Amino acid sequence: MNEKPPESAPRPTVFFLADDKFKETARKGFRRRVVTGDDLQLCFWRIAGGTPGSFLHNHDHNEQLGVIIRGALDFRIGDENAPPGEQERVTLREGDSYLAYKGVWHGDSVFVGDDEYDECWILDVFAPPRADLIDG
């Protein structure tokens, strides 16, 4: 877990997204770079094309805003009342975004790699920050 630096030390304000800054996750094919502020968090995902996707889930305490940077994301997104139905899928491509408000069901993802890296790049912003992502 990252601890805040002593009050006398400045907190970092600039972050680089070089390839060596991404950490492998426990899930094969997933790498991420996480930047956490006081009230929001950026998670930059680089996911190998064809990697099995995330399960259908929701966040009770966090909003999630995602932007597709490379490749495509084929997934389900619903509402606060129930998970999306069996056929309710949407495909987002480069430049498209989604907003999962608190409690909105989303996931069951298929990650489609781009032509250059065969990866799907997604920028996810969480507010407030997710505790399980704070250590990067």
C-alpha positions as CSV (number, residue, x, y, z in Angstrom):
1,M,0.0,0.0,0.0
2,N,1.3,3.4,-0.9
3,E,1.6,5.8,2.0
4,K,1.5,9.6,1.6
5,P,4.9,11.2,1.7
6,P,5.8,13.3,4.8
7,E,4.1,16.7,4.7
8,S,7.5,18.3,3.9
9,A,7.9,16.1,0.8
10,P,6.0,17.3,-2.3
11,R,3.6,14.8,-3.8
12,P,4.2,13.7,-7.3
13,T,2.3,15.7,-10.0
14,V,3.7,14.3,-13.2
15,F,3.5,10.7,-14.3
16,F,4.9,9.0,-17.4
17,L,3.3,6.1,-19.3
18,A,6.4,4.5,-20.7
19,D,6.1,0.8,-21.3
20,D,8.3,-0.1,-18.3
21,K,5.9,1.8,-15.9
22,F,3.1,-0.7,-16.5
23,K,2.7,-3.6,-14.0
24,E,1.6,-7.1,-14.8
25,T,-1.5,-8.1,-12.9
26,A,-2.6,-11.5,-11.6
27,R,-4.7,-11.8,-14.7
28,K,-2.7,-13.0,-17.7
29,G,-2.7,-10.5,-20.5
30,F,-3.5,-7.5,-18.3
31,R,-1.0,-4.7,-17.5
32,R,-1.9,-1.4,-15.8
33,R,-0.5,1.9,-14.7
34,V,-2.4,3.5,-11.8
35,V,-2.2,7.2,-10.7
36,T,-4.2,8.0,-7.5
37,G,-5.1,11.5,-6.3
38,D,-7.1,12.5,-3.3
39,D,-10.5,12.1,-4.8
40,L,-10.0,10.4,-8.2
41,Q,-7.9,7.6,-9.8
42,L,-6.7,6.9,-13.3
43,C,-6.1,3.3,-14.3
44,F,-4.5,2.9,-17.8
45,W,-5.0,-0.7,-18.9
46,R,-3.1,-2.4,-21.7
47,I,-4.9,-5.7,-22.4
48,A,-3.8,-8.3,-24.9
49,G,-6.3,-8.8,-27.7
50,G,-8.4,-11.9,-27.1
51,T,-7.7,-12.0,-23.4
52,P,-10.7,-13.4,-21.5
53,G,-12.7,-10.5,-20.2
54,S,-13.9,-9.2,-16.9
55,F,-17.0,-10.7,-15.2
56,L,-20.2,-8.9,-14.9
57,H,-20.0,-6.7,-11.8
58,N,-20.8,-3.3,-10.3
59,H,-19.2,-0.8,-7.9
60,D,-21.3,0.3,-4.9
61,H,-19.0,3.2,-4.0
62,N,-17.2,4.2,-7.2
63,E,-18.2,5.8,-10.5
64,Q,-16.1,4.5,-13.4
65,L,-15.6,6.5,-16.6
66,G,-13.7,4.7,-19.4
67,V,-12.2,5.8,-22.7
68,I,-11.1,3.4,-25.4
69,I,-7.7,4.6,-26.7
70,R,-6.7,1.6,-28.9
71,G,-8.5,-1.5,-30.1
72,A,-12.1,-2.1,-29.1
73,L,-14.2,-3.2,-26.1
74,D,-17.2,-5.4,-26.6
75,F,-19.1,-5.6,-23.3
76,R,-22.3,-5.4,-21.4
77,I,-23.5,-2.3,-19.5
78,G,-26.8,-2.0,-17.7
79,D,-28.3,0.0,-14.9
80,E,-28.6,0.0,-11.1
81,N,-31.6,-2.3,-11.0
82,A,-30.3,-5.4,-12.7
83,P,-27.5,-6.8,-14.8
84,P,-27.9,-6.3,-18.6
85,G,-29.7,-9.0,-20.5
86,E,-28.1,-11.9,-22.4
87,Q,-28.2,-10.1,-25.8
88,E,-27.5,-6.5,-24.6
89,R,-23.9,-5.9,-25.8
90,V,-22.2,-2.7,-27.0
91,T,-18.9,-2.4,-28.9
92,L,-16.9,0.7,-28.2
93,R,-14.0,1.7,-30.5
94,E,-11.1,4.2,-30.3
95,G,-12.3,7.5,-28.8
96,D,-15.6,6.1,-27.5
97,S,-16.4,6.2,-23.8
98,Y,-18.7,4.7,-21.1
99,L,-19.9,5.8,-17.7
100,A,-20.8,3.2,-15.1
101,Y,-22.5,5.2,-12.3
102,K,-22.4,3.7,-8.8
103,G,-24.2,0.4,-8.9
104,V,-24.4,0.1,-12.7
105,W,-23.7,-3.4,-13.9
106,H,-20.9,-3.8,-16.5
107,G,-18.4,-6.3,-17.8
108,D,-18.5,-9.7,-19.5
109,S,-15.9,-8.0,-21.7
110,V,-14.2,-9.1,-25.0
111,F,-11.0,-7.1,-25.6
112,V,-10.2,-6.6,-29.3
113,G,-6.5,-5.8,-30.0
114,D,-5.4,-3.0,-32.4
115,D,-3.4,-3.6,-35.5
116,E,-0.1,-2.2,-34.1
117,Y,0.2,-3.8,-30.6
118,D,-2.7,-6.3,-30.6
119,E,-3.8,-4.7,-27.4
120,C,-6.9,-2.9,-26.2
121,W,-5.9,0.3,-24.3
122,I,-8.5,1.7,-21.9
123,L,-8.2,4.7,-19.6
124,D,-10.5,4.2,-16.6
125,V,-11.1,7.0,-14.1
126,F,-12.6,6.1,-10.7
127,A,-14.1,8.4,-8.2
128,P,-13.5,8.0,-5.4
129,P,-10.3,6.0,-5.8
130,R,-10.6,2.2,-5.5
131,A,-8.6,0.9,-2.5
132,D,-7.8,-2.3,-4.3
133,L,-5.9,-0.4,-7.0
134,I,-4.0,2.2,-4.9
135,D,-0.8,0.2,-4.9
136,G,-0.8,0.1,-8.7
